[in-house]
């Protein structure tokens, strides 16, 4: 039986905060018969979850992680979970003190004194700080952040009715609030980015569905500019927008209550406002006996915090138990010999700087998602022009990057700790070089989705990645053959700039003192001729723009706009000129390009219609594609053999619609997948069923669950949900006897023979063009075109001046 | 942008066909048979064999076209070869016959072959000429958009006509209700309607001298004229697409008939040998 601890007596463990982590710790202490006290500021358990909106469905992610706690937790409604915890808390006889608001924690002579605002003091040998972050919510940074119409929390969405409410934020809380409020209010959600990348999968589907149905209106790429009486001013991609509203609910997350934590003696690694205290692998802070678990320690998920609560009590009692995901990692590291999991993780943290900034849990999760490759010297990691987009880091050994396609002996060697493959990840284009193992090596291959999440959520990952990537991109695309040391000055002064679709990068006539290297996306260059903007060229990523004004010391000769979402590296003009002065070979090649551009512009001015075609294709989103089906209408006889071929090579369902889609001059853009550089469909696929194959085909594998997210996310309408037809086309039956459906005719045939009902009630799945990757010989649509009207092109080739001026 | 089937691969199949015909012609000129040249000599059999083989291969195009995702060559190669080697059949079979015609099964085969080839030539003309006409006629507009605009014009026309006299009203109503676009095959192929109610309505309104409603009448006439233009374009679109298909209704059955005649021709030749 656990002894109740009174005032003045020192217990073994005092736990501050009764959230999932603290509750789990207290229950385990109770179960083990350890003297403990659980201090809770409010009059109920787990205030953060208590403040979730009524009826909220609480998720239990990550699914892969097993739960390890004496209190139960499965995904379910807020009320059910809280009731269960109250019940278990009573059953286990937890020693809880409610309304115990901790003012300070001091350590003297090996014992902690915990002073409450009420004047009471508790004493304990060990303290577990499980206070979370929700006591310290982030506020808006714009003028009017404290305006009475703004609130940072929402308890019960049903209390509001008939209002216009703006929800700011793109996380789970914002999405849940927005969707719940939309039942009886007009709701507008404001997202700083162009997708809901931070949200859980379930919430993502929820919000996209609500936006699709029109229940919630969404402003993407927008941020609040100021708040006035009854209105919110937004900075959007199209300029400022004023939204009249009754209420603004900002759900911007929370950060550590730093002052309090520091007053306990705990130090923070840096001054970053989002920084969290550093803890050991046993969750102990720099103050011995003072432990930090849960969101404050960098573990924001309920299940993680509960596991930590259990583990921290074990650690305090001197039992070094292994974390819950240990067996999974053990299996992953099997190829490394008898490596101990903790040793490998420590090695990763020590050797690989990109991952050094991750907290232990993020690192474990990243490793769980990654593959470990053990390669012998000479083995190829990937080849130039492969279309894979994973990210590699070197744990042991060495790899060589073959920069010169004609001479594989010229290699840049990368040591342990270096990373590669980031260019494909950033630009969404083909691998720019072949990489081979040059020694026995161990590589970590991290999937695109995991890396994107890390880049978005961990600043240090993005910074480390960007710094190295800028150097490499400049070297690869701007100054091949120039050693990185010579580029040091230029790279250090360069910065990454992001542009929205259609945003101007610079304008004709502007003074130009810098240039841009396009690292992702693409641009159009246009000139004003006789009062009209004429598009001169399309510039894909991996090219530079703006050097003309620098070289000629003249104003900008043309306007450059982002064709779609684009990132460039802005290079300072003087550092670039300095580089050219030191590198005569580079200077010659840049000047050659300069002359080429002038000639190109001359050519294009004589042929404005070619520029119009470029503009038309950009407007159709062709610019972000990698392989686009176009139809030359001056040759197309409308026989639809392309559609029939597509259907007959893909289980009876055509993935292209020839007739649909716009036409300009004689170029027709049918409704068919363009295999985008950064596929929109891939952004949110719950089973992760959408992949990019080596040759660039974006395809959906058999694990598709038919949720329709990709269909909704595709801006070009090229994905459909369909079930394979029951009756297959048989050439000879159809040709000789007229029985069965004709080629590509399943639906019509089914209608005629089954009273208009499609015969299938099979599970529908998302289908789209896979560029016939499983059929040798190339795309069936193009091969089946009798007149050569159907062509597949890559935008940069097609929109090159040489071709268009034919 | 892309090249047409006629100049495909720098006339590769044209050159093959010319070579074949030239070789046949030279052999025919050098050949000195006993009596009149005919299909019964060694050269006659050779040429007949080539022509017959080609005919079967040409007919296989119909199957190849519907075999999707197979074969090394794209369909454009096959079509280009189909056109030029099909033309070669005309020359080779004429040489094979030694320029003889008569009233018999052999001549039936010859005539059928000519029909197939001539209809094919017409098809080639359509394939090469019409896509550009179609594209120019559509000017980037889809048929749905054009039909949508017509529906909108119809609505406006009826509204304006309501304010005018009964006769005008009736003419406009007729134009909005009874203008046929498409219809029977003959109508589709004609591409115009000599009794088009829309044209009739325009002429009626132009002739009528309703006093006091000049502005209304002008509005009505411009709308009818715009509709007429759209109807004309739609009919042309349908007409061109109908012609792109209809020649196949001669070409394909006649080629199957020719294959049958070919079989009969071969059997009779050997039976009566």
Contacts between the chains, C-beta under 8 A, distances in Angstrom:
chain1	res1	chain2	res2	distance
A	632	B	1	4.8
A	632	B	2	4.6
A	633	B	131	6.2
A	633	B	132	7.8
A	633	B	134	7.2
A	633	B	135	3.8
A	634	B	1	7.4
A	634	B	131	5.5
A	634	B	132	4.5
A	634	B	135	5.9
A	635	B	2	5.7
A	635	B	4	6.2
A	635	B	131	5.4
A	636	B	131	5.3
A	636	B	135	7.9
A	637	B	126	7.8
A	637	B	127	5.4
A	637	B	130	7.2
A	637	B	131	5.9
A	637	B	244	5.3
A	638	B	131	7.9
A	638	B	134	7.3
A	638	B	241	5.7
A	638	B	244	6.6
A	639	B	244	7.8
A	641	B	65	6.7
A	641	B	75	7.3
A	644	B	66	7.6
A	644	B	68	7.0
A	645	B	68	4.0
A	645	B	69	6.8
A	648	B	66	8.0
A	648	B	68	4.3
A	648	B	69	7.2
A	649	B	68	5.1
A	649	B	69	3.9
A	659	B	142	7.3
A	660	B	142	7.8
A	662	B	140	6.8
A	663	B	135	7.3
A	663	B	138	7.0
A	663	B	140	4.4
A	664	B	140	5.9
A	666	B	1	7.0
A	666	B	132	7.2
A	666	B	135	5.1
A	667	B	1	7.2
A	731	B	63	6.7
A	731	B	66	5.3
A	731	B	67	7.0
A	735	B	62	7.4
A	735	B	63	7.3
A	735	B	66	7.4
A	743	B	66	5.5
A	743	B	68	7.3
A	772	B	69	6.7
A	775	B	69	4.6
A	777	B	69	7.4
A	777	B	70	7.9
A	777	B	71	7.3
A	777	B	72	6.7
A	780	B	68	5.4
A	780	B	69	4.6
A	782	B	74	6.8
A	783	B	69	7.5
A	783	B	71	7.6
A	783	B	74	4.4
A	783	B	75	6.2
A	784	B	65	7.6
A	784	B	68	5.7
A	784	B	74	7.8
A	784	B	75	5.3
A	785	B	74	7.3
A	785	B	75	6.2
A	785	B	76	6.4
A	786	B	5	7.4
A	786	B	65	6.8
A	786	B	75	4.9
A	786	B	76	6.2
A	786	B	78	7.6
A	786	B	79	4.4
A	787	B	4	7.1
A	787	B	5	5.7
A	787	B	76	6.5
A	787	B	79	6.9
A	787	B	127	6.3
A	787	B	131	7.5
A	788	B	2	5.0
A	788	B	3	6.7
A	788	B	4	7.4
A	788	B	5	6.7
A	788	B	8	6.7
A	788	B	74	7.8
A	788	B	76	4.3
A	789	B	2	6.5
A	789	B	131	7.3
A	791	B	1	8.0
A	791	B	2	6.2
A	806	B	1	7.3
